Amino acid sequence: LCLSLFLMIYTPADSCTSAIFTGKVNKDGKPLMWKHRDTKEENNRIEYFKGPKYSFYALVNSPLVIKKKSKMRSFEAWNGTNEVGFSIMNTASYNLKDDNIPNLKTDNEGVIMYKALGRCKNLSDFEKLLDTLKRPMGVESNFGVIDNEGGAAYYEVNNTSWTKIDVNDPKIAPQGYLVYTNHSYTGRKDEGMGYIRYTTADITIKKRIERGGKITPRWIFDNLSRSFYHSLLDIDLKKEAVKNNGLDWFIDQDFIPRKSSTSSVVFHGSKNPIMWVVLGYPPTAVAVPLSVRSGAEGIPSFMKSTIKVPDNVKDGFDKRDSRLNAPICNLSLKVKQDVFPIKRGNGGKYLNFSLLWNIENTGWIQRIESVEDYIFSEAEKVDWNKKGDTHAEYYSAIWEKIKKLYE
């Protein structure tokens, strides 16, 4: 307990956990990329865009970012995939910046990812984009990229330069994967953030591979996005609950899922790109597959804004209009309030773990499992290769299951 209290230090809100897996360790031989997002903005949704070259799906913050002078929307993507199988995400780095440019001018990651999704086909295209961006680029970030050619790499990028970390290089990633949190390998040693989460994810993945298990989207969500193993304390809250005949309150510090976790996404690198999306707090949210080949109408209504998103925002429009939120995200966040019910003092740093996982098998993580059994099994029956097919019947069926879960 004393050690746990000691760990209650300041943690940047934009602190994500991620991993890239090459076809070497995946079930179908294609690369996978995982992004577990932590940010101050709880409401995320999926939006369809038409870029200069390619159309794409992107995870965006539900509230609009508005340019003050023009009243026009500023476009950002916080991860996504395009119609030719190029996928991108990022994690903030806190040990890579090597200049004195104010941090307020170094928050262009979302803008760069939006540009990349509309312009890039592969890793080479992304590298060309990085070379052409105006300096200073306004970033301190690790960008993760996969494509349908088998490319898989992280790019450590600051205001003036970038370094490629190739996950396909056996000297760099001998087991076929790399984990990134909030520090960069080429950055200043022992600075940055996310070392405990990094170790937790790395240990979990390494055990899976060494035991001969393959990496799948379902395994990632179950064992990483909703894991409550803490590598420094060497405890797993699920096991502690069994050992102690239950576990109620615990400190929310340095687990992969945290109060600041807002989504978790797995990208499948193929010619028919699929992104599995968990919108909301991952321990109380459900995974849903999306195929960018389905086009603008292929995003189910519960994953996107309930109104048409305006580009030119007139006076009087609330950029945080609740109708911009995705219904499925709202459901997850409502439950999250029960998991973190204490508002006064330091109460917000404590979670009621018994609502997530308990020995009676009624926790949210346990209840979600049965719904995802249905979602994943039915997804295998869907022909995701049909361009323009909105898969309305599939989404209607799983939405009924999801609504019943939350009711």
N, C-alpha and C positions, 0 to 999 in steps of 0.2 A: 504493500500500500504506500509506503514512504517513497519508493522508487517511482510509482505511478504518479504521485503528487509532484515529484521533482520534474517529471516530464511535461508538466503543464506549463509550457513556455509558449511564446508567441510563434504562431505558424502562419505564413502567408496564405491567404484564402485561395489564390489560384495555384493550387498544388496538386497535380494529377499523378496518376500511376499508369504505366503503359508497358506494352511488350509487343515485339514483332517476332513471329515464328515463321521460319522458312518451310517449304514443302517437305523438308526432311523429317519433320516431327508431326506433321498434320495428317489427318485421316485420308484425305484425297490427294495429297502431294502438292497442294496449292498453298501459297503464303496466307497467313492470317495476321491481322493487326488489331490490338486491343487498346482502347482508350477509356480509362475510368476518370471522369472529369470531376474536379473540385473547383468550385468558384462561388463568388458571393451571390450570383444570380441563380435562384432556385428553379425558375421556370424556363425550361428548354422545350423546343419543338422542332419538327422537321419541315424544311421548306424546299421547294423545287425551283431551280434557276436555269436560265439559258445563258451560257457563256458565249464568248466570241467564237469558240470552236466546239465546245461540248456542253451538253446539258448535264445537270448533276443534282443530287440530293445533298443537303447540308444540315447539320445540327446547328441551330442558332439560338441565341437568347430570345425569349419571347418578347420582352420590351424592345421597342425600336430605338436605334441610335440615330438621332436627328442632327443634321448640320444646322447650326444656329442661324447663319445668314440666309441660306437658300430654302430652309425648311424641308430639304430633300433628305431622304433616308441614306444613311451610310451603310454599305453592305459589308458584312463580316460572316465568315463561316468558321465554326469552332471544331469541326471535323466533317468529313463527307467523302463521297465517292461519285465518279462521273460515269457516263455511258460507255466509256472505253476501258473501264476497270482501273483507273488511277484513283487511289485513295490516299488521304492525308489527314494527319492529326498533329497535335503538339503537346509538349509539357513545358511549363515555365522552367527556366534555369536561373539559378541564383549564384552562379560562380563563373559565368562566362563573359560578362561585360568587362571591357578593358579600356573604357574611356570615361570622361566626366560629363557626358550628355545626361541631362536630368531624366530620371525614371519616367516622368510624365510624358516624355516624348518617345518612350520605348514600349509601345503597346500596339504594334501593328500586326501581330501574329494573325488575327482573324481576317484582316484585309488581305494579307499575303496568301492565306489558304483559300480565300474566295477567288482570288486571281488565278491561283494554281489549278483549281478544280475546273475552271472554265477554259483553260488554255493548254493543260499538260496531258500527254498521253502516257508518259513513262518517266523514269527517274532522270533520264538525260534531259528531257524537257524542263523538269523542275530545276535542274542545275543551271540551265541556260537562263531561266527566269531569275534565279538568285543573282546571277552575274549581271543582269540588266537592271535590277532594282536600284533606285536612287539611294546614295549614301548620305547620311546614316539611314540604315534600313528601319530603325525603330523597333528592334527586337532583341531579346535575350532568351533564346528558346531552343528546344530540341524538337525538330520536325521529324515525324515518322512518315515514311512513304512506302507503299507497295504498288505494283502494277500487274497487268495480266501477262507480262512477259517473264514473270518470276522474280522481278526486281524487289528487293527488300532492304531498306537502309534508314538510318537516322542521320539527320543533318544538324550539327551543332552550329547555331547561327547567332552572331552578335551584330552590332551596328555596321561593321565594315567587312566582315569575312565569314566564311563557312568551312566546315570540315565534314566530310562524308565518313560515316561509320557503317561499313557494309556488313549486313547480317549474314550474307551468303559467303563471306570469307571465313573459312574454318579456323584461321589463326585468331580471328576476333571473336567468333561465336562457334566454338567447336561442337556444341550440342545443338546448334541450329536455332538459337533464339537469343534475344537480348532484352533486358528489362531497363526501362528508364523511368526515373521519377523527376526530382527537381534539382538535379545537378548534372553537369556534363563531364564526360571522361577527360576531355582536353582542357577543362577549366581549372581553376585554382584548387589544389588539393585540400580536402577536408572542409571546404566551404560549400555553400549551397544547402539544400534541404532534402528531406525524403529518404534518408539513409535507412531508417528502420523499415519503412514501407518497401523500399527496394529489396532489402534482405528477405523480408517476408515473402514477397512475390517470387524472388529467385529461388529460395528454398523449396517453395511449393511446386514450382514448375520443374525444378531439377529432380525432385522425388518422383514426379509423374513420369518423366522421360526415362529415368534410370530403371523404373519398374516396368518399362515397355509400353506404357500407356500413350495413346495419341492425344493430341490437343484438338479440341473441338469448341465451337462457340458455347455449347451447353456446359462443358467442363469449366470453361473460363468463368462464366457467370456464377456457377455453383461454388467454385473453389478459390476464386480471386475476388470478384466483385462483391460477394456476400460472405467472405471469409472473416472470421473474428479470431484469427491466429495472430499473436504478437511475438515477433521474432526476438526482441530484446528481453522481454519478460519470460519468453518460452512458455507461453500459456495459450490455450485455445478455449475461448469462453464456452463453446459448445460442450467440450469435454469437462470443463469445470462445473457446468450445470448438472451433468450426469453424476459427477463425483460428489457434489454437495447437495444432491436432491433438489436442485433448482438454483438459479442465479438471477437476482433482480437488478440492482444498480451497479454500474461500472463506469469508469472514466472513459470518455470518448477521446482517446489520444493515440495517434500513430497506427491505428488499424487502417487497412486499405479503404473500407467504407467508413466515412466520417460524416459528421453533421453537415459538412460543406459539400458532400458528394451529391451531384445533381444529375448524373447520367452515366451509362456505361455502354460502349459500342464495340462490336467486333466486325471487322471488315474481311470479306473473303475475296482474295485476289484471283479473279478469273475473267473471261470474256463476258460473262454474265454476272456482273458484280452484285453481291448481296451484302447488305449491312443489317446486322442484328442489333436492335436498339432497345435499351432500357431507359425510359424517360422518368426522371424523378429520383428519389433516394433509393439506390439499388436494392437494399434489403427489404423494401416495401413496394417494389415496382416489378413489372413483368416484361420479359423480352419479346419483341415482335420483329419479324423479318421484313425487309423492304428490298424490292428490286428496282433499280433505277431505270431499267428498260420499260417499266410500266408507265413512265412519263408523269406529267403533272397530276393526272387523276389517280395515279397509282399509290399515292400516300393516303392511307385510310383516314377518315375524318377525325378519328380520336387521337391521331398523332400530330395534327397540324392545327393552325389557327382556325377558329370557328367563323372568322370573317375574312374578307379579301384584304390582304395586307397592302396598304397604300405605299406608293413610292414618294409621292409629294404629300407631305403632311400639312394640312391646313390648321390655322389657329383654332384652338379649342379641342383638337384631338388629343386624347391622353395617350402618350407613348407607352404607358403601362396599362392600357385598356385590358381588362380581364378576358375579353373575347379573343385576344391574341394568344392566349394560353392553350396548350393541348389538353383536352379532357383527361387523357390517361395520366398525364403528369399531375394534374390537379388531384386526382384520386390518391396517388402515391404520397403527395405532400400533406394531404389531410391526415393520413395515417402517421406520417412522420411526426406530426405535432404531438401525438400520443406517446411516441417513443422518446421525445425530448420535451416533456411537459413543464419543466421548472424554468421559470423566467427570471426570477430574482437572483441577485448575487452571481455566483459562479455556477448556478444550477444548470445553465445551458450546456455545460461541459460534461454532463452526466446523461447516460442513456438508460432506459428501462429495458435491459436485454431480454427479460422474460417475455416481452411482447414480440420479440423477433424470433426467439428460439427457446423452447422449454421442454421438459420431460413429458408433458401431456400431449406433445406433438400438435399444439395449436398456435405456435408462433407464426409470424408472417412469412418468414423464410420457408417454413415447412408447408404452409398453406399454398404458397406460390408454386411449390414443386409440382403439385398435381395439375395445376393449370398449364404449366410449361410442358409437362408430359404431353398434354393434348396439342399445344401449339407446335412443338417440335415434331411430333409424330405426323400431324396433319400437313406440316410444311414439306415433308418428304414426298407427299402425294401430289403436290402442286407443280405444274410445269412452269418454271420461272423463266424459260427461254422465250416465251411468246411476247414479242414486242407490243406494247400498248395494252396488254391484258392487265386489268386492274385487280384481278383476283378477288372480286367483290364478295363472292360466296364464302371464301376462306376467312376474310377479315370480318365479315358479319358474324360468322360462327364463333371466332375467338373473342370478339368483342362482347358477345353475350356471356361467355365464360368469365371474362375479366370483370364485367359489371357485377355478376353474381358473386364473385370472390369478394369484392369490396362491400357489397350490400350485407 
